[in-house]
């Protein structure tokens, strides 16, 4: 087996994040504990990096970092609405937070597309248009991507909380005046965070936060990730739990890129659910390799490392049969989107050529939530859209939807549509 630790460097982060990682996650939910101004070329905008208090799936306090962008000048009478962005996969190491790049306040910049300018996805979709509309925009990095602590990648409940608390953080800065209305939009794993946040009425309604009384009036999910909705219903014995894990492994192990997503999610789970161990699902050598890779590298570098080091044998990093399967199955479901009717209308945008997040996840979510009396619309994007073209193709649709939601425009219930 190759030497997996040769030339492994410590992860370095910019000074703002280095200082934040030394702070304790003490304070009210959404309380901003550090900020610094960020230069931006977005017309009429001002921006800051922030660190704020949040909490994870176990209700343990955490620190999340991110960006706040607002229109210049004082808020109008009645305040400004808040729009919260939930980003897609960037990685799991401390230096993978999108707010850490040199010029983070710009249009979504995708690594995978021809026009991408970086080794990672960063930026805020439609930021110029949202600022022009007069909205305050907040974009969380999620916990563990610059603020210390192990990142709980794909634990939708934790990331949904980070998104909700980012709204509180933006509101607490006074940039929106007395505005309490908010909308969440997110893509991929951030789409999962968006759906998770939609089903958290108690968390949204918590009192004694840094900014009480937020009213989240809509959720726009682009190619959302949802493990729980695909899980077998009812109590699971060890055989059913094992089958669930093996099914996920098969679905997300068809190539090194998808396997890297799956391996990162497994790597992150013990931070959220301490009873789990990497060696439950990986071999001893596999656990050591995956921990070395994803504690130090972001998504695409990690995927390239797996492809280069292991070639077509990367599946051999997994155990032939997972151990402690029932606990892993329960944790995957508990950390995913809860079967709770959303607090406000949800709209899902998806493409027919998405082979990263199976579109059936959004279909099953809609069926489940419509059965609970919710309002969920699912929109197939025109053309043959992939996972990576979904944000661009959906842009004019969700921008109008957000504007209509804030304007209070009456819209048909999505569950009444075919």
PyMOL commands that set and color helices and strands:
alter all, ss='L'
color gray80, all
select helices_A, chain A and resi 15-20+94-96+98-100+127-132+156-172+189-198+201-204+228-230+238-251+256-272+278-280+284-294+299-317+325-334+360-370+390-407+414-416
alter helices_A, ss='H'
color red, helices_A
select strands_A, chain A and resi 32-38+45-55+61-71+82-86+136-143+181-187+215-222+346-350+376-380
alter strands_A, ss='S'
color yellow, strands_A
deselect
rebuild
show_as cartoon
